[in-house]
Amino acid sequence: MKRIVILASGSGSNAENIIKYFKESPSVEVSAVLTNKSTAKVLERCDRLNIPGFYFNRAAFTGSQTVVQFLEGLQADLVVLAGFLWKIPSNIIDAFPNKVINIHPALLPKYGGKGMYGAKVHEAVKKNLETETGITIHYVNEHYDEGAIIFQAKTAISPEDNVDVIAQKVHRLEYEHFPKVIEKLLT
């Protein structure tokens, strides 16, 4: 059995999509969801979906081996960032080489880097009059959004599309492709 551990900071819609995708899988399971926000809505989703959810603070994440040891204890085959906003420390990257992945709501290398997440990305895409946007699934390294690209998917956008419409188009790509890419990485 391959084990996924998801890290999320917010509502957890991508986490829920991944959990549901693998719910009946005989070979892959979501072992747990970890969050850096004690009030994150993803914890409510975990309760509803009967998946263990855990909160950790910055000291446990960056100042110790606590999170690394926890992930090792869960025997994580893949650590999946799904709306997780903190930079991943080198001790986690070193402990799980090429086993930490992220999804970014744009076609990297455009619109990546520190502070570029969620609506901020879509606002920048709109402001720059892009004709397409999409998602990038990539390995995590020591720099925001600079790890090797695993997969990209595109969607057309029009000048009439507002930020919410752009976000909806990107979410559709995330929900469609993220679980499938995870599955391919684990087989």
VMD Tcl script that draws the C-alpha trace (Angstrom):
set ca {
  {0.00 0.00 0.00}
  {1.35 3.39 -1.02}
  {0.73 6.19 1.47}
  {0.03 9.86 0.76}
  {0.24 12.58 3.38}
  {-1.35 15.88 2.39}
  {-0.25 19.28 3.72}
  {-2.87 22.02 3.46}
  {-3.33 25.49 4.94}
  {-6.87 26.45 3.99}
  {-10.26 25.11 3.03}
  {-8.94 21.82 1.68}
  {-10.98 21.43 -1.50}
  {-8.03 19.87 -3.33}
  {-7.30 17.67 -0.30}
  {-10.91 16.45 -0.30}
  {-10.77 15.74 -4.02}
  {-7.61 13.65 -3.55}
  {-9.07 11.81 -0.54}
  {-12.24 10.93 -2.47}
  {-10.26 9.85 -5.54}
  {-8.26 7.30 -3.54}
  {-11.03 6.30 -1.09}
  {-11.66 2.91 -2.73}
  {-8.15 2.33 -4.07}
  {-6.65 -1.05 -3.18}
  {-3.11 0.27 -3.59}
  {-3.06 3.94 -2.44}
  {-4.35 5.59 0.72}
  {-4.35 9.07 2.17}
  {-2.85 8.38 5.60}
  {-3.29 11.84 7.08}
  {-3.65 15.55 6.45}
  {-1.37 18.00 8.23}
  {-2.05 21.70 8.54}
  {-0.23 24.73 9.88}
  {-3.50 26.47 10.82}
  {-5.49 25.19 13.78}
  {-8.62 26.84 12.32}
  {-8.17 25.54 8.77}
  {-11.39 24.25 7.22}
  {-9.44 21.24 5.91}
  {-9.65 19.79 9.45}
  {-13.46 19.83 9.22}
  {-13.21 18.02 5.90}
  {-10.92 15.42 7.50}
  {-13.48 14.79 10.27}
  {-16.28 14.40 7.73}
  {-14.18 12.11 5.51}
  {-12.78 10.06 8.41}
  {-9.16 10.95 7.65}
  {-6.78 11.81 10.50}
  {-6.02 15.53 10.55}
  {-3.21 17.10 12.55}
  {-2.12 20.64 13.33}
  {1.52 21.69 13.80}
  {3.11 25.03 14.60}
  {6.09 26.76 13.00}
  {8.56 25.49 15.63}
  {7.59 21.87 14.94}
  {7.91 22.50 11.22}
  {11.10 24.53 10.88}
  {12.83 24.35 14.25}
  {12.91 20.62 14.86}
  {12.58 17.17 13.32}
  {9.03 16.77 14.64}
  {7.22 16.90 11.29}
  {9.91 14.82 9.54}
  {9.61 12.14 12.23}
  {5.84 12.25 12.00}
  {5.94 11.79 8.20}
  {8.46 8.96 8.58}
  {6.22 7.34 11.19}
  {3.36 7.44 8.71}
  {5.67 5.84 6.12}
  {4.75 8.51 3.59}
  {5.55 7.52 0.02}
  {4.49 10.96 -1.23}
  {3.98 14.28 0.54}
  {1.42 16.31 -1.38}
  {1.08 20.06 -0.91}
  {-2.50 21.07 -1.64}
  {-2.83 24.74 -0.85}
  {-0.02 24.69 1.70}
  {1.53 28.14 2.01}
  {4.72 27.72 4.03}
  {8.08 27.13 2.41}
  {9.18 23.52 2.92}
  {12.34 23.32 5.05}
  {15.38 21.45 3.78}
  {15.11 18.73 6.43}
  {11.81 17.56 4.91}
  {13.11 17.83 1.33}
  {16.23 15.87 2.32}
  {14.22 13.19 4.13}
  {11.86 12.75 1.16}
  {13.89 13.36 -2.02}
  {11.62 13.66 -5.06}
  {8.69 12.70 -2.86}
  {7.32 16.16 -2.06}
  {5.09 17.67 -4.74}
  {3.05 20.85 -5.07}
  {0.32 22.16 -7.32}
  {0.51 25.77 -8.45}
  {-2.44 27.62 -10.03}
  {-0.52 28.96 -13.04}
  {1.77 27.84 -15.81}
  {5.17 28.08 -14.15}
  {7.62 29.69 -14.43}
  {5.09 32.52 -14.85}
  {3.35 33.80 -11.72}
  {5.32 31.76 -9.21}
  {7.41 32.60 -6.19}
  {6.89 33.88 -2.68}
  {3.49 35.46 -2.16}
  {2.03 34.10 -5.39}
  {-0.87 31.90 -4.40}
  {-4.62 31.70 -4.87}
  {-6.40 34.83 -6.05}
  {-3.11 36.75 -6.21}
  {-2.03 34.52 -9.08}
  {-5.34 34.89 -10.92}
  {-5.30 38.67 -10.44}
  {-1.82 38.85 -11.99}
  {-2.89 36.67 -14.91}
  {-5.91 38.93 -15.52}
  {-3.89 42.14 -15.15}
  {-1.34 40.96 -17.72}
  {-4.09 40.08 -20.23}
  {-2.99 36.47 -20.59}
  {-4.95 34.37 -23.08}
  {-4.33 31.14 -21.20}
  {-3.49 29.95 -17.74}
  {-3.44 26.58 -16.07}
  {-1.84 24.43 -13.42}
  {1.65 23.18 -12.77}
  {2.41 20.13 -10.65}
  {6.05 20.13 -9.64}
  {8.57 18.68 -7.24}
  {9.38 20.86 -4.26}
  {12.89 22.13 -3.73}
  {14.40 24.82 -1.51}
  {12.88 27.67 -3.60}
  {9.23 28.60 -4.05}
  {7.81 27.11 -7.25}
  {11.17 26.28 -8.83}
  {11.23 22.49 -8.56}
  {11.21 20.28 -11.65}
  {7.89 20.34 -13.47}
  {6.01 17.05 -13.52}
  {2.85 18.09 -15.37}
  {1.07 21.14 -16.77}
  {-2.45 21.63 -18.10}
  {-3.79 24.74 -19.82}
  {-7.11 26.49 -20.17}
  {-8.04 29.40 -22.40}
  {-9.18 32.63 -20.81}
  {-10.87 35.58 -22.42}
  {-10.77 39.29 -21.64}
  {-14.33 38.96 -20.28}
  {-13.25 36.41 -17.64}
  {-13.04 37.96 -14.20}
  {-10.77 36.64 -11.44}
  {-13.49 34.32 -10.11}
  {-14.07 32.76 -13.54}
  {-10.33 32.28 -14.00}
  {-10.15 30.62 -10.57}
  {-13.03 28.29 -11.47}
  {-11.30 27.22 -14.69}
  {-8.07 26.54 -12.79}
  {-9.90 24.60 -10.06}
  {-11.47 22.35 -12.70}
  {-7.98 21.53 -13.99}
  {-6.71 20.90 -10.45}
  {-9.57 18.54 -9.61}
  {-9.27 16.67 -12.89}
  {-5.51 16.22 -13.03}
  {-3.94 16.34 -9.56}
  {-5.17 12.91 -8.34}
  {-4.27 11.26 -11.64}
  {-0.72 12.67 -11.57}
  {-0.35 11.51 -7.95}
  {-1.51 8.04 -8.96}
  {1.01 7.89 -11.81}
  {3.84 8.94 -9.50}
  {2.97 6.12 -7.10}
  {2.78 3.32 -9.66}
}
mol new
graphics top color blue
foreach p $ca { graphics top sphere $p radius 0.5 }
foreach p [lrange $ca 0 end-1] q [lrange $ca 1 end] { graphics top cylinder $p $q radius 0.2 }
display resetview
